[in-house]
Amino acid sequence: MVDSWVNSAETLGSDLHLELTRAGSRRTALMAALREAIRDGRLAPDTRLPPYRSLAADLGIARNTVADAYAELVAEGWLTARQGSGTRVAPRPAPPPPRRRAPGRGPGGRPTGATGASGGHRTPRPAPRPVHNLLQGQPDAAAFPRTAWLASARRALTAAPHEAFGPGDPRGRPELRRALADYLARARGVRTDPGRIVVCSGFAHALRLLSGTRLLRPRMAVESYGLAFHRSLLSSAGIHTIPLPLDADGALTDGLAALDGLRAALLTPAHQFPTGGPLHPERRAAAVAWARESGGLVLEDDYDGEFRYDRRPVGAVQGLDPDRVLYLGSVSKSLSPALRLGWMVLPDQLVDRLLAAKGEREGWTGVIDQLTLADFIESGGYDGHVRRMRQRYRRRRDQLVATLAERAPHVRVSGIAAGLHAVLELPPGTERSALRAAAWQGLALDGLGGYRHPDATTPHPDGLVVGYATPPEHSFAGALDALCRALPSEQTESTEQPE
């Protein structure tokens, strides 16, 4: 039954034809019609919808009804809404390609001629492509401060000396090193000067450069949970990694002295990755004492030290001993991983060795981005952006915690006092099934087990690592809804087979 059709004369949205059934409320009917039009392709991705006032007039319904329907479809991820761009159809994942039947197989994939239960198994359908992204380690890309960054780029290029566009300095631009020395001292308690800072393209680049100096061989301690990519990078450089056990106070650094042949220890003191929580002051002191007594080095990965919510600021371990602690940071979490800008704060005696490993020019970061970041820091733009994002991410964290308290109160959330992700503690043996359920909900996220060092001997709790910074604002509620549908119930018992 046709209720109305729309042929809007507005130039700010597309003409469209909608059929509204008379069952239910007008808002429910309008939402159903829009979903159907998007689902069957009549409303293609990025199609701009009519303003809600125009659509309400054409349909003969209240403006608030259309506005509420648009808002709810935005929250569900069907539509997007941005200032100046109007309401548009959100991008939808492409359907998986059809499976080709293998030669000699009949319907259902069974071999031709096979009968009964022994005739083979159906190939399981693949999970849908992710619609929502809750992977950790990525900031909200839509929040990049484009206008302020562009203003800094213009000022920096105008003020840059001609020699800035010549061969350059492998340490990095002096403007950026001066700005970083001031900022890190003020915001993170780092003790340094511009001559001890070397600019790189990020944390992984810093690890590669340090591995090339042979300072970390043959054995290096790492936390028992961390990025497998970093461990594989060290392993490929001939460095054997030894896992340090973890508890609620961080890595057990008092065990460093008992490890033979150890040259360095890699720690995430401000916010252990990924389990959360700062390294206890006594364990910070123990790590520095081990480095002094053994001649070793502590590598401090300050990957998201700017983002704290429910605790006092935690300063850098480097401030305890600048000659034994190497401080490594980047803008990948605070601004964007696309910038490829990071830094190393080194002891004086290691600067030349590191520069030799860096080599001639090919490993350098772009000068324009360095000059722009220097101006962005000195103008106050960086501090302002971090404060704004700290508030936004805190709201998202609070929304995550509140949603889980309402819909999955049996799931404990930890590691939420700082950072861009949380750990959801699951019933024993349910991690893999929860990940499979998440995939079927169109949700991308990681299990805690994927971060565990293969040689770790401590018990392996089941959990999910949920990055709440990545989704755009309009789809965050939909991502949380998919997450809750994927979580095991309180009564769920493990059906996983032991490995």
Backbone hydrogen bonds, N-H to C=O, Kabsch-Sander energy under -0.5 kcal/mol:
donor,donor_aa,acceptor,acceptor_aa,energy
3,D,1,M,-0.5
14,S,48,R,-3.3
20,L,18,L,-0.6
21,T,19,E,-0.5
29,A,25,S,-2.3
30,L,26,R,-2.7
31,M,27,R,-2.5
32,A,28,T,-2.3
33,A,29,A,-2.3
34,L,30,L,-2.4
35,R,31,M,-2.5
36,E,32,A,-2.3
37,A,33,A,-2.2
38,I,34,L,-2.2
39,R,35,R,-3.0
40,D,36,E,-2.4
41,G,38,I,-0.9
42,R,37,A,-1.0
43,L,37,A,-2.1
44,A,42,R,-0.7
46,D,89,V,-2.8
47,T,44,A,-1.9
49,L,47,T,-0.5
49,L,87,T,-2.9
55,L,51,P,-2.4
56,A,52,Y,-2.4
57,A,53,R,-2.1
58,D,54,S,-2.4
59,L,55,L,-2.2
60,G,56,A,-1.4
61,I,56,A,-1.9
66,V,62,A,-1.5
67,A,63,R,-2.8
68,D,64,N,-2.7
69,A,65,T,-2.1
70,Y,66,V,-2.8
71,A,67,A,-2.5
72,E,68,D,-2.4
73,L,69,A,-2.2
74,V,70,Y,-2.2
75,A,71,A,-2.2
76,E,72,E,-1.8
77,G,73,L,-0.7
77,G,74,V,-0.9
78,W,73,L,-2.0
79,L,73,L,-1.4
80,T,88,R,-2.7
82,R,86,G,-1.4
85,S,82,R,-2.2
86,G,82,R,-1.2
88,R,80,T,-2.5
88,R,86,G,-0.5
89,V,47,T,-1.9
90,A,78,W,-2.5
105,R,102,A,-1.3
106,G,110,R,-3.4
109,G,106,G,-1.7
110,R,107,P,-1.0
112,T,104,G,-2.4
114,A,111,P,-2.1
119,G,116,G,-1.6
120,G,117,A,-0.5
131,V,442,G,-3.4
132,H,442,G,-2.7
134,L,132,H,-0.6
134,L,444,A,-3.1
141,A,139,P,-0.8
143,A,140,D,-1.7
144,F,141,A,-1.3
146,R,144,F,-2.2
149,W,145,P,-2.7
150,L,146,R,-2.7
151,A,147,T,-2.1
152,S,148,A,-2.2
153,A,149,W,-2.4
154,R,150,L,-2.3
155,R,151,A,-2.2
156,A,152,S,-2.9
157,L,153,A,-2.5
158,T,154,R,-2.1
159,A,155,R,-2.2
160,A,156,A,-1.4
164,A,161,P,-1.6
165,F,162,H,-1.9
166,G,163,E,-1.8
172,G,169,D,-1.8
177,R,173,R,-2.1
178,R,174,P,-2.4
179,A,175,E,-2.0
180,L,176,L,-2.9
181,A,177,R,-2.2
182,D,178,R,-1.9
183,Y,179,A,-2.5
184,L,180,L,-3.1
185,A,181,A,-1.5
186,R,182,D,-2.0
187,A,183,Y,-3.3
188,R,184,L,-1.7
189,G,184,L,-0.6
189,G,185,A,-0.6
190,V,184,L,-1.9
192,T,190,V,-0.7
196,R,193,D,-2.2
197,I,194,P,-1.4
198,V,344,M,-2.4
199,V,171,R,-3.2
200,C,342,G,-2.1
206,A,202,G,-2.0
207,L,203,F,-2.4
208,R,204,A,-2.3
209,L,205,H,-2.5
210,L,206,A,-2.7
211,S,207,L,-2.4
212,G,208,R,-1.7
213,T,209,L,-0.6
213,T,210,L,-0.9
214,R,211,S,-1.2
215,L,210,L,-0.8
217,R,214,R,-0.5
219,R,261,G,-0.8
220,M,240,H,-2.6
221,A,264,A,-2.7
222,V,242,I,-2.6
223,E,266,L,-0.6
224,S,244,L,-2.2
226,G,451,Y,-2.6
231,R,227,L,-1.5
232,S,228,A,-2.6
233,L,229,F,-2.0
234,L,230,H,-2.0
235,S,231,R,-2.5
236,S,232,S,-2.3
237,A,233,L,-0.7
237,A,234,L,-0.8
238,G,235,S,-1.9
239,I,234,L,-2.2
240,H,218,P,-2.9
240,H,238,G,-0.6
241,T,239,I,-0.5
242,I,220,M,-2.5
244,L,222,V,-2.7
247,D,250,G,-1.5
250,G,247,D,-2.1
252,L,245,P,-2.4
253,T,251,A,-1.8
255,G,252,L,-1.4
256,L,253,T,-1.8
258,A,255,G,-0.8
259,L,256,L,-1.7
260,D,258,A,-0.6
262,L,259,L,-0.8
263,R,219,R,-2.5
264,A,219,R,-0.8
265,A,297,L,-1.9
266,L,221,A,-3.0
267,L,265,A,-0.6
267,L,299,L,-2.7
272,Q,277,G,-3.0
276,G,272,Q,-2.3
279,L,269,P,-2.8
280,H,249,D,-2.2
283,R,280,H,-0.7
284,R,280,H,-2.1
285,A,281,P,-2.4
286,A,282,E,-1.9
287,A,283,R,-2.0
288,V,284,R,-2.1
289,A,285,A,-2.6
290,W,286,A,-2.4
291,A,287,A,-2.0
292,R,288,V,-2.3
293,E,289,A,-2.4
294,S,290,W,-2.5
295,G,291,A,-1.5
296,G,291,A,-0.7
297,L,263,R,-1.5
298,V,324,R,-2.5
299,L,265,A,-3.1
299,L,297,L,-0.5
300,E,298,V,-0.6
300,E,326,L,-3.2
301,D,267,L,-2.8
301,D,299,L,-0.7
302,D,300,E,-0.9
302,D,328,L,-2.2
303,Y,301,D,-1.0
305,G,302,D,-0.7
307,F,304,D,-1.6
308,R,306,E,-1.0
309,Y,417,A,-2.9
310,D,417,A,-1.2
315,G,313,P,-0.6
316,A,188,R,-2.9
319,G,316,A,-1.1
320,L,317,V,-2.5
321,D,317,V,-0.7
321,D,318,Q,-0.8
324,R,321,D,-1.7
325,V,321,D,-1.5
326,L,298,V,-3.1
327,Y,325,V,-0.6
327,Y,345,V,-1.9
328,L,300,E,-2.7
328,L,326,L,-0.5
329,G,343,W,-2.0
331,V,341,L,-1.9
335,L,331,V,-2.6
336,S,331,V,-1.5
339,L,336,S,-1.1
340,R,337,P,-0.7
342,G,200,C,-2.9
343,W,329,G,-2.6
344,M,198,V,-2.2
345,V,327,Y,-2.9
346,L,196,R,-2.9
346,L,344,M,-0.7
350,L,347,P,-1.8
351,V,347,P,-0.7
351,V,348,D,-1.0
354,L,350,L,-2.2
355,L,351,V,-2.4
356,A,352,D,-2.1
357,A,353,R,-1.6
358,K,354,L,-1.9
359,G,355,L,-1.6
361,R,359,G,-0.8
362,E,360,E,-3.0
364,W,361,R,-2.1
370,Q,366,G,-1.6
371,L,367,V,-2.8
372,T,368,I,-2.4
373,L,369,D,-2.5
374,A,370,Q,-2.2
375,D,371,L,-2.1
376,F,372,T,-2.7
377,I,373,L,-2.4
378,E,374,A,-2.5
379,S,375,D,-2.6
380,G,377,I,-1.2
381,G,376,F,-0.8
382,Y,376,F,-2.1
384,G,380,G,-2.2
385,H,381,G,-2.3
386,V,382,Y,-2.5
387,R,383,D,-2.3
388,R,384,G,-2.2
389,M,385,H,-2.7
390,R,386,V,-2.4
391,Q,387,R,-1.8
392,R,388,R,-2.2
393,Y,389,M,-3.1
394,R,390,R,-1.8
395,R,391,Q,-2.0
396,R,392,R,-2.1
397,R,393,Y,-2.7
398,D,394,R,-2.8
399,Q,395,R,-2.3
400,L,396,R,-2.7
401,V,397,R,-2.6
402,A,398,D,-2.6
403,T,399,Q,-2.4
404,L,400,L,-2.3
405,A,401,V,-2.3
406,E,402,A,-1.7
407,R,403,T,-2.7
408,A,404,L,-2.6
411,V,408,A,-2.1
412,R,410,H,-0.6
412,R,425,E,-0.9
414,S,423,V,-2.5
419,G,307,F,-2.9
422,A,466,V,-2.2
423,V,414,S,-2.4
424,L,464,L,-2.8
425,E,412,R,-2.9
425,E,423,V,-0.6
426,L,424,L,-0.5
426,L,462,D,-2.1
430,T,427,P,-1.5
434,A,430,T,-2.2
435,L,431,E,-2.1
436,R,432,R,-2.1
437,A,433,S,-2.4
438,A,434,A,-2.4
439,A,435,L,-2.2
440,W,436,R,-1.9
441,Q,437,A,-1.1
442,G,439,A,-1.5
443,L,438,A,-2.5
444,A,132,H,-2.6
445,L,443,L,-0.6
446,D,465,V,-1.2
448,L,463,G,-2.5
450,G,447,G,-1.0
451,Y,448,L,-1.8
452,R,449,G,-1.2
453,H,224,S,-3.2
456,A,453,H,-1.9
464,L,424,L,-1.8
465,V,446,D,-2.7
466,V,422,A,-2.9
466,V,464,L,-0.7
467,G,134,L,-3.2
467,G,465,V,-0.6
468,Y,420,L,-1.1
468,Y,466,V,-0.8
469,A,420,L,-0.9
475,S,472,P,-1.3
476,F,472,P,-0.7
476,F,473,E,-1.0
478,G,75,A,-1.0
479,A,475,S,-2.1
480,L,476,F,-2.3
481,D,477,A,-2.0
482,A,478,G,-2.2
483,L,479,A,-2.2
484,C,480,L,-2.5
485,R,481,D,-1.8
486,A,482,A,-1.2
486,A,483,L,-0.7
487,L,483,L,-1.0
487,L,484,C,-0.5
492,T,489,S,-1.5
496,E,429,G,-0.6
